[in-house]
Amino acid sequence: MSELIRLREDHAELARLFRALGEVIERPAPPPQTELFELRRKLSSTLIGHLKLEDWALYPRLIESGDPEIAAAGEMFRDEMGGLAPAFLAYSNKWNATTIDADWAGYCAETRAILDALMNRLTRENRELLPLLEQVDRSA
């Protein structure tokens, strides 16, 4: 499977997981812990795997493309992601079954914020970054 196809599939799965978690946090009370744990586990593992693919395959291909504009875009996206990944990890570490039960409203607010940031990033990658990878693939 090509990197581009894998990235697009990851984006579709991440968007689905973002929506599912967004629906959960609209509830007035936390769902059963096992339901939320499984959704959070799947989101975390999918996102971390996706970020590794970007770090190891996507950004280097763009940066080393030989095209100054594509290389600059690859560097910009790579540098921007440097802040979002640690923010997601801090969020994930902060919220566990105990803290979620103790502060459902706080968890929902922070989850909305991180989901908005991640969805914005995903949208930008689909709109700006993946077309650049297509361009690199065509010229290779």
C-alpha positions in Angstrom: 0.0 0.0 0.0 1.4 3.4 -0.9 2.1 6.0 1.8 -0.5 8.3 0.3 -3.3 5.7 0.4 -2.3 4.8 4.0 -2.3 8.5 5.0 -5.8 9.0 3.5 -7.1 5.9 5.2 -5.6 7.1 8.5 -7.3 10.5 8.1 -10.6 8.9 7.4 -10.3 6.6 10.5 -9.2 9.5 12.7 -12.1 11.7 11.5 -14.4 8.9 12.4 -12.9 8.5 15.9 -12.9 12.3 16.4 -16.7 12.3 15.6 -17.3 9.3 17.9 -15.5 11.0 20.8 -17.3 14.3 20.0 -20.6 12.5 20.3 -19.6 10.9 23.7 -18.7 14.3 25.2 -22.1 15.7 24.3 -23.7 13.3 26.9 -24.7 14.8 30.2 -22.7 12.2 32.1 -19.8 9.9 31.4 -20.4 6.7 29.6 -19.4 3.3 31.1 -15.6 3.4 31.7 -15.0 0.5 29.3 -16.7 2.2 26.4 -14.7 5.4 26.9 -11.5 3.6 27.5 -11.8 1.6 24.3 -12.6 4.7 22.2 -9.7 6.6 23.8 -7.3 3.7 23.3 -8.2 3.3 19.6 -7.9 7.1 19.0 -4.5 7.2 20.8 -3.0 4.2 19.0 -4.3 5.3 15.6 -3.1 8.9 16.1 0.4 7.9 17.3 0.8 5.4 14.5 -0.2 8.1 12.0 2.2 10.7 13.5 5.0 8.2 13.2 4.2 7.6 9.6 4.2 11.3 8.9 7.5 11.8 10.8 9.3 8.9 9.1 7.8 8.9 5.6 5.8 12.0 4.7 7.8 15.0 6.0 11.2 13.6 4.8 9.8 13.0 1.3 8.5 16.5 1.1 11.5 18.1 2.6 13.9 16.2 0.3 11.7 16.6 -2.8 14.1 19.1 -4.4 11.2 21.6 -4.8 11.8 24.6 -2.4 8.1 25.3 -2.0 7.2 21.7 -1.2 10.2 21.4 1.1 9.2 24.6 3.0 5.6 23.3 3.4 6.9 20.0 4.7 9.1 21.7 7.2 6.3 24.0 8.3 3.8 21.2 8.9 6.5 19.1 10.7 7.3 22.0 13.0 3.7 22.8 13.7 3.0 19.2 14.6 5.8 19.4 17.2 3.4 21.3 19.4 0.2 19.4 18.9 1.6 15.9 19.6 2.9 16.9 23.1 -0.4 18.7 23.8 -2.3 15.5 23.0 0.0 13.4 25.1 -0.4 15.7 28.1 -4.2 15.6 27.6 -4.2 11.8 27.4 -2.0 11.6 30.6 -4.2 14.0 32.5 -7.5 12.3 31.9 -8.0 8.8 33.2 -11.1 7.0 34.6 -10.8 8.7 38.0 -10.2 12.3 36.7 -12.9 11.9 34.0 -15.5 10.8 36.6 -14.5 13.5 39.0 -14.7 16.3 36.4 -16.9 15.3 33.4 -17.5 18.9 32.4 -13.8 19.7 32.5 -12.9 16.6 30.5 -15.6 17.5 27.9 -14.2 21.0 27.5 -10.6 19.9 27.1 -11.7 17.1 24.8 -13.6 19.6 22.6 -10.5 21.8 22.4 -8.1 19.0 21.5 -10.5 17.5 19.0 -11.0 20.9 17.3 -7.2 21.3 17.0 -6.7 17.8 15.7 -9.6 18.1 13.2 -8.3 21.5 12.0 -4.9 19.8 11.5 -6.4 16.9 9.6 -8.4 19.2 7.3 -5.3 21.3 6.5 -3.3 18.1 5.8 -6.0 16.9 3.4 -6.3 20.2 1.7 -2.6 21.3 1.6 -0.2 18.5 2.4 -1.5 15.4 0.7 -1.7 17.2 -2.7 2.0 18.0 -2.3 2.8 14.4 -1.7 0.8 13.5 -4.9 2.8 16.1 -6.8 6.1 14.5 -5.5 4.9 11.0 -6.4 4.0 12.2 -9.9 7.4 13.8 -10.5 9.3 10.8 -9.1 
